[in-house]
Amino acid sequence: MINSMDIDHWMDEVESNIAALTAHPYGGTPVGDVLDWATASGGKRIRPRLLLISAMFGDRCGEQRERLTLLAAMVEVTHLASLIHDDIVDEAPYRRDRQSVQAKFGKHAAVYAGDFLMARIQYFQAKEKLSESGMVLSGAIEQMCAGEIGQSMCRWREDVTMQEYLCNIRGKTTALFEAACRIGAMEGGCDGAVIDKLDQFGACLGEMFQLRDDLMDFTADTSCAGKETHKDFRDGIYTMPVLLAMRDPEAKERLIPIMRVNRDQELSGEQIREMERIVQECGGVEATRREIRRHAERCAQILGELPGTAASAALYEILKQLQSE
């Protein structure tokens, strides 16, 4: 069995596999530029780390090293492809503090690049005979698509329900976290009970991750370069802070006229500030923070039900980092 200190060394192999998965003959073209830009962006690599750490709970982890590091790379490339496609749909000039892919290189190149990455994942699944784990990853991709489709169908709707919102985020974000943990546990040789617990942990952590992202969109510091506060609301995507506030009849009555204007024209700064005041005053932001804390507590509870090893300590560390950001 490996220990948590080995994860960073294994991640070096994951990076090599990411490079192999994303290798292309399109240098000097817009599509090649998108692929190079996307893969050079780095990132926290949370999903591949979850896969490797989950494998540490099993007794086959060491002997499955090559397979695990390839699968971890495939999970991360799936995430990269989804980000490229998200940029196209969002039509946003920035993602975090960087110019978005579609803004920098154009939509056509971004579409082709995202599709190319998904095709490479399918190729390596077949080439390396990763049938069982490949089915889990493919199922997650299907759920991600369903979540994005569901979110699109909910856009601009003033009657969107919390159930619909949660269903969408469980698809578009949670599914890949869950798949990473399940694949790692399966390939590492964990028994069924441990696989199920890690599956539950991935699902809970993924949902918490998306709630944090939605809250940050609502409360972002507008002085940060490249960050547009309330982008979700402007795009007709009504997330947990807004939906929780709308449980208050007075807040709902005040918010619906703003939503109706938002559907037909760009909201003014004053209208956005008024929406923010309503949601803050009616407790939507604080209630979302409580929900994030509840998810963190549930994640910790699940970890407490797993064997107390270096692997569980490594998952606690990921949870702690997400809570502190």
NORBELUR-V304109 format. One record per pair of residues at least 12 apart in sequence whose ideal C-beta (glycine too) atoms are under 10 Angstrom apart, sorted by sequence separation. I is the first residue (numbers start at 0). J is the second residue. If there is no record, write none. Layout:
# NORBELUR-V304109
i->I j->J
i->I j->J
This chain:
# NORBELUR-V304109
i->22 j->34
i->23 j->35
i->54 j->66
i->55 j->67
i->82 j->94
i->86 j->98
i->87 j->99
i->89 j->101
i->90 j->102
i->100 j->112
i->101 j->113
i->121 j->133
i->124 j->136
i->182 j->194
i->184 j->196
i->185 j->197
i->216 j->228
i->217 j->229
i->229 j->241
i->302 j->314
i->303 j->315
i->21 j->34
i->51 j->64
i->54 j->67
i->86 j->99
i->87 j->100
i->88 j->101
i->89 j->102
i->100 j->113
i->120 j->133
i->124 j->137
i->150 j->163
i->153 j->166
i->181 j->194
i->184 j->197
i->185 j->198
i->215 j->228
i->216 j->229
i->217 j->230
i->241 j->254
i->245 j->258
i->257 j->270
i->261 j->274
i->301 j->314
i->302 j->315
i->21 j->35
i->53 j->67
i->54 j->68
i->85 j->99
i->86 j->100
i->87 j->101
i->149 j->163
i->150 j->164
i->153 j->167
i->180 j->194
i->181 j->195
i->183 j->197
i->184 j->198
i->216 j->230
i->217 j->231
i->256 j->270
i->257 j->271
i->23 j->38
i->85 j->100
i->86 j->101
i->121 j->136
i->149 j->164
i->152 j->167
i->182 j->197
i->216 j->231
i->217 j->232
i->299 j->314
i->21 j->37
i->22 j->38
i->51 j->67
i->54 j->70
i->83 j->99
i->84 j->100
i->85 j->101
i->86 j->102
i->90 j->106
i->120 j->136
i->121 j->137
i->150 j->166
i->151 j->167
i->180 j->196
i->181 j->197
i->182 j->198
i->184 j->200
i->216 j->232
i->257 j->273
i->258 j->274
i->298 j->314
i->299 j->315
i->302 j->318
i->21 j->38
i->50 j->67
i->51 j->68
i->54 j->71
i->82 j->99
i->83 j->100
i->84 j->101
i->86 j->103
i->120 j->137
i->149 j->166
i->150 j->167
i->180 j->197
i->181 j->198
i->184 j->201
i->216 j->233
i->237 j->254
i->241 j->258
i->256 j->273
i->257 j->274
i->298 j->315
i->301 j->318
i->20 j->38
i->21 j->39
i->50 j->68
i->82 j->100
i->83 j->101
i->86 j->104
i->87 j->105
i->88 j->106
i->149 j->167
i->150 j->168
i->179 j->197
i->180 j->198
i->181 j->199
i->183 j->201
i->213 j->231
i->216 j->234
i->51 j->70
i->87 j->106
i->121 j->140
i->148 j->167
i->149 j->168
i->180 j->199
i->182 j->201
i->212 j->231
i->254 j->273
i->298 j->317
i->299 j->318
i->18 j->38
i->47 j->67
i->50 j->70
i->51 j->71
i->86 j->106
i->87 j->107
i->120 j->140
i->146 j->166
i->147 j->167
i->149 j->169
i->150 j->170
i->177 j->197
i->178 j->198
i->180 j->200
i->181 j->201
i->216 j->236
i->253 j->273
i->254 j->274
i->257 j->277
i->298 j->318
i->299 j->319
i->17 j->38
i->47 j->68
i->50 j->71
i->79 j->100
i->83 j->104
i->145 j->166
i->146 j->167
i->149 j->170
i->150 j->171
i->177 j->198
i->180 j->201
i->181 j->202
i->217 j->238
i->237 j->258
i->253 j->274
i->49 j->71
i->50 j->72
i->87 j->109
i->145 j->167
i->146 j->168
i->148 j->170
i->149 j->171
i->176 j->198
i->177 j->199
i->179 j->201
i->180 j->202
i->216 j->238
i->217 j->239
i->218 j->240
i->232 j->254
i->47 j->70
i->48 j->71
i->50 j->73
i->86 j->109
i->87 j->110
i->117 j->140
i->146 j->169
i->147 j->170
i->148 j->171
i->177 j->200
i->178 j->201
i->213 j->236
i->217 j->240
i->235 j->258
i->253 j->276
i->254 j->277
i->295 j->318
i->298 j->321
i->299 j->322
i->14 j->38
i->47 j->71
i->50 j->74
i->85 j->109
i->145 j->169
i->146 j->170
i->147 j->171
i->176 j->200
i->177 j->201
i->178 j->202
i->180 j->204
i->213 j->237
i->214 j->238
i->216 j->240
i->217 j->241
i->237 j->261
i->253 j->277
i->254 j->278
i->294 j->318
i->295 j->319
i->298 j->322
i->46 j->71
i->47 j->72
i->49 j->74
i->50 j->75
i->83 j->108
i->84 j->109
i->87 j->112
i->145 j->170
i->146 j->171
i->176 j->201
i->177 j->202
i->179 j->204
i->180 j->205
i->213 j->238
i->214 j->239
i->232 j->257
i->252 j->277
i->253 j->278
i->47 j->73
i->48 j->74
i->83 j->109
i->84 j->110
i->87 j->113
i->144 j->170
i->145 j->171
i->146 j->172
i->175 j->201
i->176 j->202
i->177 j->203
i->179 j->205
i->212 j->238
i->213 j->239
i->214 j->240
i->232 j->258
i->235 j->261
i->251 j->277
i->295 j->321
i->14 j->41
i->17 j->44
i->44 j->71
i->47 j->74
i->48 j->75
i->83 j->110
i->86 j->113
i->142 j->169
i->143 j->170
i->144 j->171
i->146 j->173
i->174 j->201
i->176 j->203
i->177 j->204
i->178 j->205
i->213 j->240
i->234 j->261
i->235 j->262
i->250 j->277
i->253 j->280
i->254 j->281
i->294 j->321
i->295 j->322
i->44 j->72
i->46 j->74
i->47 j->75
i->83 j->111
i->84 j->112
i->85 j->113
i->142 j->170
i->143 j->171
i->146 j->174
i->173 j->201
i->174 j->202
i->176 j->204
i->177 j->205
i->210 j->238
i->213 j->241
i->233 j->261
i->249 j->277
i->250 j->278
i->253 j->281
i->294 j->322
i->46 j->75
i->47 j->76
i->83 j->112
i->84 j->113
i->141 j->170
i->142 j->171
i->143 j->172
i->145 j->174
i->173 j->202
i->176 j->205
i->177 j->206
i->209 j->238
i->210 j->239
i->213 j->242
i->232 j->261
i->254 j->283
i->14 j->44
i->17 j->47
i->44 j->74
i->45 j->75
i->83 j->113
i->84 j->114
i->142 j->172
i->143 j->173
i->144 j->174
i->173 j->203
i->175 j->205
i->176 j->206
i->209 j->239
i->210 j->240
i->244 j->274
i->247 j->277
i->250 j->280
i->251 j->281
i->291 j->321
i->292 j->322
i->13 j->44
i->16 j->47
i->44 j->75
i->46 j->77
i->47 j->78
i->82 j->113
i->83 j->114
i->139 j->170
i->142 j->173
i->143 j->174
i->173 j->204
i->174 j->205
i->176 j->207
i->247 j->278
i->249 j->280
i->250 j->281
i->291 j->322
i->46 j->78
i->80 j->112
i->81 j->113
i->83 j->115
i->84 j->116
i->142 j->174
i->143 j->175
i->173 j->205
i->176 j->208
i->233 j->265
i->245 j->277
i->249 j->281
i->250 j->282
i->14 j->47
i->42 j->75
i->45 j->78
i->79 j->112
i->80 j->113
i->83 j->116
i->84 j->117
i->141 j->174
i->142 j->175
i->169 j->202
i->172 j->205
i->173 j->206
i->176 j->209
i->233 j->266
i->241 j->274
i->244 j->277
i->245 j->278
i->247 j->280
i->248 j->281
i->250 j->283
i->10 j->44
i->13 j->47
i->44 j->78
i->79 j->113
i->80 j->114
i->83 j->117
i->139 j->173
i->140 j->174
i->171 j->205
i->172 j->206
i->173 j->207
i->232 j->266
i->241 j->275
i->244 j->278
i->247 j->281
i->13 j->48
i->80 j->115
i->81 j->116
i->139 j->174
i->140 j->175
i->142 j->177
i->143 j->178
i->172 j->207
i->173 j->208
i->240 j->275
i->243 j->278
i->244 j->279
i->246 j->281
i->247 j->282
i->42 j->78
i->80 j->116
i->81 j->117
i->138 j->174
i->139 j->175
i->142 j->178
i->169 j->205
i->172 j->208
i->173 j->209
i->241 j->277
i->242 j->278
i->244 j->280
i->245 j->281
i->246 j->282
i->247 j->283
i->10 j->47
i->13 j->50
i->38 j->75
i->42 j->79
i->79 j->116
i->80 j->117
i->139 j->176
i->168 j->205
i->169 j->206
i->172 j->209
i->229 j->266
i->241 j->278
i->244 j->281
i->246 j->283
i->9 j->47
i->10 j->48
i->13 j->51
i->38 j->76
i->78 j->116
i->80 j->118
i->136 j->174
i->139 j->177
i->140 j->178
i->168 j->206
i->171 j->209
i->172 j->210
i->233 j->271
i->240 j->278
i->243 j->281
i->244 j->282
i->245 j->283
i->9 j->48
i->12 j->51
i->37 j->76
i->40 j->79
i->77 j->116
i->80 j->119
i->135 j->174
i->136 j->175
i->138 j->177
i->139 j->178
i->232 j->271
i->240 j->279
i->243 j->282
i->244 j->283
i->42 j->82
i->76 j->116
i->77 j->117
i->80 j->120
i->138 j->178
i->139 j->179
i->168 j->208
i->169 j->209
i->172 j->212
i->241 j->281
i->243 j->283
i->244 j->284
i->246 j->286
i->6 j->47
i->7 j->48
i->10 j->51
i->38 j->79
i->76 j->117
i->137 j->178
i->165 j->206
i->168 j->209
i->172 j->213
i->233 j->274
i->240 j->281
i->242 j->283
i->243 j->284
i->6 j->48
i->9 j->51
i->37 j->79
i->40 j->82
i->135 j->177
i->136 j->178
i->139 j->181
i->167 j->209
i->168 j->210
i->229 j->271
i->232 j->274
i->240 j->282
i->241 j->283
i->243 j->285
i->244 j->286
i->9 j->52
i->37 j->80
i->76 j->119
i->77 j->120
i->135 j->178
i->136 j->179
i->138 j->181
i->139 j->182
i->228 j->271
i->229 j->272
i->232 j->275
i->240 j->283
i->241 j->284
i->243 j->286
i->244 j->287
i->7 j->51
i->76 j->120
i->135 j->179
i->165 j->209
i->168 j->212
i->228 j->272
i->239 j->283
i->240 j->284
i->242 j->286
i->243 j->287
i->6 j->51
i->9 j->54
i->34 j->79
i->37 j->82
i->136 j->181
i->164 j->209
i->165 j->210
i->168 j->213
i->229 j->274
i->238 j->283
i->239 j->284
i->240 j->285
i->242 j->287
i->5 j->51
i->6 j->52
i->9 j->55
i->37 j->83
i->73 j->119
i->74 j->120
i->132 j->178
i->135 j->181
i->136 j->182
i->229 j->275
i->232 j->278
i->240 j->286
i->241 j->287
i->243 j->289
i->36 j->83
i->73 j->120
i->76 j->123
i->135 j->182
i->228 j->275
i->239 j->286
i->240 j->287
i->243 j->290
i->3 j->51
i->6 j->54
i->72 j->120
i->73 j->121
i->134 j->182
i->239 j->287
i->240 j->288
i->3 j->52
i->6 j->55
i->16 j->65
i->20 j->69
i->34 j->83
i->37 j->86
i->132 j->181
i->133 j->182
i->164 j->213
i->229 j->278
i->238 j->287
i->1 j->51
i->5 j->55
i->19 j->69
i->33 j->83
i->73 j->123
i->132 j->182
i->135 j->185
i->240 j->290
i->1 j->52
i->9 j->60
i->17 j->68
i->21 j->72
i->72 j->123
i->73 j->124
i->131 j->182
i->132 j->183
i->135 j->186
i->239 j->290
i->3 j->55
i->12 j->64
i->16 j->68
i->17 j->69
i->20 j->72
i->239 j->291
i->1 j->54
i->2 j->55
i->12 j->65
i->15 j->68
i->16 j->69
i->19 j->72
i->20 j->73
i->33 j->86
i->42 j->95
i->70 j->123
i->129 j->182
i->132 j->185
i->0 j->54
i->1 j->55
i->13 j->67
i->14 j->68
i->15 j->69
i->16 j->70
i->17 j->71
i->18 j->72
i->21 j->75
i->40 j->94
i->69 j->123
i->70 j->124
i->73 j->127
i->131 j->185
i->132 j->186
i->0 j->55
i->5 j->60
i->9 j->64
i->12 j->67
i->13 j->68
i->16 j->71
i->17 j->72
i->20 j->75
i->21 j->76
i->40 j->95
i->69 j->124
i->131 j->186
i->0 j->56
i->5 j->61
i->8 j->64
i->12 j->68
i->13 j->69
i->16 j->72
i->17 j->73
i->20 j->76
i->73 j->129
i->0 j->57
i->11 j->68
i->12 j->69
i->13 j->70
i->14 j->71
i->15 j->72
i->16 j->73
i->20 j->77
i->40 j->97
i->69 j->126
i->70 j->127
i->129 j->186
i->217 j->274
i->218 j->275
i->0 j->58
i->9 j->67
i->10 j->68
i->13 j->71
i->14 j->72
i->17 j->75
i->21 j->79
i->69 j->127
i->74 j->132
i->217 j->275
i->0 j->59
i->1 j->60
i->5 j->64
i->9 j->68
i->12 j->71
i->13 j->72
i->16 j->75
i->17 j->76
i->20 j->79
i->21 j->80
i->70 j->129
i->73 j->132
i->77 j->136
i->81 j->140
i->84 j->143
i->88 j->147
i->0 j->60
i->1 j->61
i->12 j->72
i->13 j->73
i->16 j->76
i->40 j->100
i->69 j->129
i->73 j->133
i->77 j->137
i->80 j->140
i->84 j->144
i->0 j->61
i->10 j->71
i->13 j->74
i->14 j->75
i->36 j->97
i->66 j->127
i->74 j->135
i->217 j->278
i->218 j->279
i->9 j->71
i->10 j->72
i->13 j->75
i->17 j->79
i->36 j->98
i->65 j->127
i->66 j->128
i->70 j->132
i->74 j->136
i->77 j->139
i->81 j->143
i->85 j->147
i->88 j->150
i->217 j->279
i->1 j->64
i->37 j->100
i->66 j->129
i->69 j->132
i->70 j->133
i->73 j->136
i->77 j->140
i->80 j->143
i->81 j->144
i->84 j->147
i->88 j->151
i->135 j->198
i->146 j->209
i->36 j->100
i->67 j->132
i->70 j->135
i->74 j->139
i->78 j->143
i->1 j->67
i->34 j->100
i->66 j->132
i->70 j->136
i->77 j->143
i->81 j->147
i->217 j->283
i->218 j->284
i->33 j->100
i->36 j->103
i->37 j->104
i->217 j->284
i->32 j->100
i->33 j->101
i->36 j->104
i->167 j->236
i->214 j->283
i->218 j->287
i->33 j->103
i->34 j->104
i->168 j->238
i->214 j->284
i->217 j->287
i->218 j->288
i->32 j->103
i->33 j->104
i->167 j->238
i->168 j->239
i->32 j->104
i->33 j->105
i->36 j->108
i->37 j->109
i->164 j->236
i->31 j->104
i->32 j->105
i->36 j->109
i->164 j->237
i->214 j->287
i->29 j->103
i->30 j->104
i->33 j->107
i->34 j->108
i->38 j->112
i->163 j->237
i->164 j->238
i->165 j->239
i->213 j->287
i->214 j->288
i->29 j->104
i->30 j->105
i->33 j->108
i->37 j->112
i->164 j->239
i->28 j->104
i->29 j->105
i->32 j->108
i->33 j->109
i->36 j->112
i->37 j->113
i->159 j->235
i->211 j->287
i->214 j->290
i->30 j->107
i->31 j->108
i->33 j->110
i->34 j->111
i->35 j->112
i->154 j->231
i->159 j->236
i->164 j->241
i->165 j->242
i->210 j->287
i->211 j->288
i->214 j->291
i->29 j->107
i->30 j->108
i->33 j->111
i->34 j->112
i->38 j->116
i->157 j->235
i->159 j->237
i->161 j->239
i->164 j->242
i->210 j->288
i->213 j->291
i->29 j->108
i->30 j->109
i->33 j->112
i->34 j->113
i->37 j->116
i->155 j->234
i->156 j->235
i->158 j->237
i->159 j->238
i->163 j->242
i->28 j->108
i->29 j->109
i->30 j->110
i->32 j->112
i->33 j->113
i->154 j->234
i->155 j->235
i->156 j->236
i->157 j->237
i->210 j->290
i->211 j->291
i->30 j->111
i->31 j->112
i->34 j->115
i->150 j->231
i->154 j->235
i->155 j->236
i->156 j->237
i->161 j->242
i->210 j->291
i->29 j->111
i->30 j->112
i->33 j->115
i->34 j->116
i->50 j->132
i->153 j->235
i->154 j->236
i->155 j->237
i->159 j->241
i->160 j->242
i->161 j->243
i->209 j->291
i->25 j->108
i->28 j->111
i->29 j->112
i->30 j->113
i->33 j->116
i->153 j->236
i->154 j->237
i->159 j->242
i->207 j->290
i->208 j->291
i->210 j->293
i->211 j->294
i->30 j->114
i->31 j->115
i->150 j->234
i->151 j->235
i->153 j->237
i->157 j->241
i->161 j->245
i->206 j->290
i->207 j->291
i->210 j->294
i->211 j->295
i->30 j->115
i->34 j->119
i->150 j->235
i->151 j->236
i->161 j->246
i->206 j->291
i->207 j->292
i->209 j->294
i->25 j->111
i->85 j->171
i->150 j->236
i->159 j->245
i->207 j->293
i->208 j->294
i->25 j->112
i->158 j->245
i->207 j->294
i->150 j->238
i->157 j->245
i->206 j->294
i->207 j->295
i->23 j->112
i->205 j->294
i->207 j->296
i->25 j->115
i->81 j->171
i->203 j->293
i->204 j->294
i->207 j->297
i->21 j->112
i->81 j->172
i->203 j->294
i->204 j->295
i->206 j->297
i->207 j->298
i->23 j->115
i->202 j->294
i->203 j->295
i->206 j->298
i->23 j->116
i->158 j->251
i->203 j->296
i->204 j->297
i->21 j->115
i->78 j->172
i->81 j->175
i->157 j->251
i->203 j->297
i->204 j->298
i->21 j->116
i->202 j->297
i->203 j->298
i->20 j->116
i->23 j->119
i->202 j->298
i->203 j->299
i->22 j->119
i->78 j->175
i->157 j->254
i->158 j->255
i->200 j->297
i->201 j->298
i->203 j->300
i->204 j->301
i->21 j->119
i->77 j->175
i->78 j->176
i->157 j->255
i->199 j->297
i->200 j->298
i->203 j->301
i->204 j->302
i->20 j->119
i->157 j->256
i->159 j->258
i->199 j->298
i->200 j->299
i->202 j->301
i->19 j->119
i->20 j->120
i->75 j->175
i->157 j->257
i->158 j->258
i->200 j->300
i->201 j->301
i->74 j->175
i->77 j->178
i->78 j->179
i->157 j->258
i->199 j->300
i->200 j->301
i->20 j->122
i->74 j->176
i->77 j->179
i->156 j->258
i->157 j->259
i->199 j->301
i->200 j->302
i->20 j->123
i->155 j->258
i->198 j->301
i->19 j->123
i->74 j->178
i->75 j->179
i->155 j->259
i->157 j->261
i->197 j->301
i->200 j->304
i->74 j->179
i->157 j->262
i->196 j->301
i->197 j->302
i->199 j->304
i->200 j->305
i->155 j->261
i->156 j->262
i->196 j->302
i->16 j->123
i->155 j->262
i->70 j->178
i->71 j->179
i->74 j->182
i->154 j->262
i->155 j->263
i->196 j->304
i->197 j->305
i->70 j->179
i->73 j->182
i->74 j->183
i->196 j->305
i->215 j->324
i->196 j->306
i->204 j->314
i->211 j->321
i->71 j->182
i->193 j->304
i->200 j->311
i->207 j->318
i->211 j->322
i->70 j->182
i->71 j->183
i->192 j->304
i->193 j->305
i->70 j->183
i->192 j->305
i->193 j->306
i->197 j->310
i->201 j->314
i->204 j->317
i->208 j->321
i->211 j->324
i->200 j->314
i->204 j->318
i->207 j->321
i->67 j->182
i->70 j->185
i->71 j->186
i->203 j->318
i->207 j->322
i->67 j->183
i->70 j->186
i->189 j->305
i->189 j->306
i->193 j->310
i->197 j->314
i->200 j->317
i->204 j->321
i->200 j->318
i->67 j->186
i->63 j->183
i->66 j->186
i->67 j->187
i->66 j->187
i->189 j->310
i->63 j->185
i->60 j->183
i->63 j->186
i->187 j->310
i->56 j->180
i->60 j->184
i->63 j->187
i->62 j->187
i->63 j->188
i->49 j->175
i->50 j->176
i->53 j->179
i->54 j->180
i->57 j->183
i->59 j->185
i->60 j->186
i->61 j->187
i->62 j->188
i->99 j->225
i->49 j->176
i->52 j->179
i->53 j->180
i->56 j->183
i->57 j->184
i->59 j->186
i->60 j->187
i->61 j->188
i->96 j->223
i->97 j->224
i->98 j->225
i->183 j->310
i->49 j->177
i->50 j->178
i->51 j->179
i->52 j->180
i->53 j->181
i->54 j->182
i->55 j->183
i->56 j->184
i->57 j->185
i->59 j->187
i->60 j->188
i->95 j->223
i->96 j->224
i->97 j->225
i->46 j->175
i->49 j->178
i->50 j->179
i->53 j->182
i->54 j->183
i->55 j->184
i->57 j->186
i->58 j->187
i->59 j->188
i->60 j->189
i->95 j->224
i->96 j->225
i->45 j->175
i->46 j->176
i->49 j->179
i->50 j->180
i->53 j->183
i->54 j->184
i->57 j->187
i->58 j->188
i->59 j->189
i->95 j->225
i->96 j->226
i->45 j->176
i->48 j->179
i->49 j->180
i->50 j->181
i->52 j->183
i->53 j->184
i->54 j->185
i->56 j->187
i->57 j->188
i->58 j->189
i->93 j->224
i->94 j->225
i->95 j->226
i->46 j->178
i->47 j->179
i->49 j->181
i->50 j->182
i->51 j->183
i->52 j->184
i->53 j->185
i->54 j->186
i->55 j->187
i->56 j->188
i->57 j->189
i->58 j->190
i->93 j->225
i->94 j->226
i->46 j->179
i->49 j->182
i->50 j->183
i->53 j->186
i->54 j->187
i->56 j->189
i->57 j->190
i->92 j->225
i->93 j->226
i->45 j->179
i->46 j->180
i->49 j->183
i->50 j->184
i->53 j->187
i->54 j->188
i->55 j->189
i->56 j->190
i->91 j->225
i->93 j->227
i->180 j->314
i->48 j->183
i->51 j->186
i->52 j->187
i->54 j->189
i->92 j->227
i->47 j->183
i->50 j->186
i->51 j->187
i->53 j->189
i->57 j->193
i->91 j->227
i->50 j->187
i->56 j->193
i->57 j->194
i->93 j->230
i->56 j->194
i->91 j->230
i->53 j->193
i->56 j->196
i->57 j->197
i->53 j->194
i->56 j->197
i->89 j->230
i->89 j->231
i->53 j->196
i->54 j->197
i->91 j->234
i->53 j->197
i->90 j->234
i->52 j->197
i->53 j->198
i->89 j->234
i->88 j->234
i->50 j->197
i->53 j->200
i->89 j->236
i->49 j->197
i->53 j->201
i->49 j->200
i->50 j->201
i->49 j->201
i->46 j->201
i->49 j->204
i->49 j->205
i->45 j->204
i->46 j->205
i->45 j->205
i->46 j->208
i->45 j->208
i->1 j->187
i->0 j->187
i->0 j->188
i->56 j->305
i->56 j->306
i->60 j->310
i->53 j->305
i->56 j->308
i->55 j->308
i->56 j->309
i->57 j->310
i->55 j->309
i->56 j->310
i->55 j->310
i->56 j->311
i->54 j->310
i->55 j->311
i->52 j->309
i->53 j->310
i->52 j->310
i->55 j->313
i->56 j->314
i->51 j->310
i->52 j->311
i->55 j->314
i->52 j->312
i->53 j->313
i->52 j->313
i->53 j->314
i->51 j->313
i->52 j->314
i->49 j->313
i->52 j->316
i->48 j->313
i->49 j->314
i->52 j->317
i->48 j->314
i->48 j->316
i->49 j->317
i->48 j->317
i->45 j->317
i->43 j->317
i->45 j->320
i->45 j->321
i->43 j->320
i->43 j->321
i->43 j->324
i->6 j->309
i->5 j->309
i->6 j->310
i->3 j->308
i->4 j->309
i->2 j->308
i->3 j->309
i->2 j->309
i->3 j->310
i->6 j->313
i->0 j->308
i->1 j->309
i->2 j->310
i->3 j->311
i->0 j->309
i->1 j->310
i->3 j->312
i->4 j->313
i->0 j->310
i->2 j->312
i->3 j->313
i->2 j->313
i->3 j->314
i->3 j->316
